[in-house]
């Protein structure tokens, strides 16, 4: 069974910000595209920008978006490498069955850590994949992780336009 895990950065400049009219239009445009994946789960980080980014998609698909504290960007005072591992491990707890298509909207560092954690679980090599630094992930950017029977088979960048 084919599925996808879509890791999406919110469309706002800051996660605590309410979306502007232009950002709302971008969220609706993303919904037009993301609905083609037919997701069955929508997970949001705790910031209002994440929930508002997923709002149009939830409306289109008649789904509820679930906010999860496990997708927050806060981490204990650790080295950057250890903080990334901590964020990835915590974010993994929020994910549903990997055979279901899910959209996760969160901050860039959480998404980058989650990308690496999911790839590591399935022994997928990301060395050939040109990753964007988490802090440089554009609003509305991210990755689409393609899965076959729950196992990661490919990673593609989510292009923003």
Secondary structure, 3 states (H helix, E strand, C coil): CEEEEEEEECCCCCCCCCCCHHHHHHHHHHHHHHHHHCCCEEEECCCHHHHHHHHHHHHHHCCCEEECHHHCCCCCCCCHHHHHHHHHHHHHCCCCCCCCCEEEEECHHHHHHHHHHHHHHCCCCCCCCCCCCHHHCCCCCEEEEEEECCEEEEEEEECCC
